[in-house]
Amino acid sequence: MSASRSALSRDEIVTRVTALLGADGVDTDPRELKLASVDRFKKYQSVHGIFDGPIPAIIAYPRTTEEVAAVLRFANDNLVNVVPRTGRTATEGGLETVIEDTIVLDGSRMDSVLDVNETDMMVTVQCGVPLQRLEDELRERGLTTGHSPQSKPLAQYGGLVATRSIGQFSTLYGAIEDMVVGLEAVFPDGTVTRIKNVPRRAAGPDIRHIIIGNEGALCVITEVTAKIFPYHPENTRFFGFLVDEFEVGVEALRELVTAGYRPSVCRVYSPEDANQHFAHFSEGKSVVVLTAEGPEPLAAATATGIEAVFADRPHQRVDSAHIETWFQGLNWGQDKIDAEKEAMLRDSHLGYTTEVSINWSGVSSLYHAVIDRIRSEYPRADHLTMLGAHSSHSYQTGTNLYFVYDYDIDCEPRQEIDLYHVPLNAIIVEEALRLGGSMVHHHGIGKYRTPWTRQEHGSAYPMLERLKQAFDPNGVMNAGTILPLEA
């Protein structure tokens, strides 16, 4: 946590931002400010009313790109830290305010769908457009974004792009960086940048990626143009298989994907993780979940490939209706978040995830290294009620591992994060890096994986530093995110 570098007082910041946006464009309610100081990384502390970090001075709600530019220009000129947000579904501390008198810049009121182009198969939206609302509108036209993260009922486009989001259908449609065509963004000096919408170009480095995944540490995303796809729900086929070992399931995914098949959902759960989702049929085994979708010939070919991969592997077939029912309840809306809050208060019990990626050849080593190290080294391992993993996004060269850990909490609520979440997260990150993987697959670095950012990038780390120096020379953009606060 750090003091503000601004010469302006908290009251002066509030007065100046209010003058820019008007009284209806800001919020200084004490409860809202406290909630804006954290994200879901500190969900246990938050539900207990514990907000130890610096509380922001104001929440700003711009309605136009010009208003975003005005707020950023003011902050840059006066050395006021800014934390951009839309959707508020972040899980890695990226939305925490670690500098006193921060401005939280909320783009959720910039929520217009600007254009749906069914010829060029693109949709253009402002940063605050909810993904669920857009998807519902597109499906009425027989189209889809192809993007379906678990946060879909709450997520908004600016945050999805800023954190390099990925969705449950990624093996078929790609991750958010594969979907983004063009962008509009505002840098801290108020400069508005537009990256035009073209299918591909070779005009130097792909500058979209300065913006995609910047986590609000370089700029604020105000507009996104993304690909859209035909939607054929009538052709979707669901598959489930029980296999004796996690590695058997992983090898089946590897064979399927590297052969060129693209199931929209492509997952394997370890026995422990499977029991959370499929206790009524998992029988203590690993569970493989696959779906084939798209135009009928494509769905049929994918289904044929799935059947062929499992034809020569020992397995038990799962009724496809079970898989379809499970998938329909997978996403998290506000109702599930509220239920989780009630359960945390009632049971002093919590569940978290840490997602990393690894090449195919390292999956088994990473899985066992993490599980074994937590079981043998973590001092509160006996408090764990579940420790497992699943692979949910696969590529020609490898896959992700989503480690899942649930635990009973035996400490004061304020201590939970340091005694449980942070050390468990650290073990997973350290093992992924030790074995040559990436410390984060799709949630973003946030503020709790920054101790390993230099190790993650190695000799390329200076490139990251220079981007920060070039685009945010005054250091006012989301301090402590991606790069350590001291950097």
Disulfide bonds with the S-S distance in Angstrom:
none
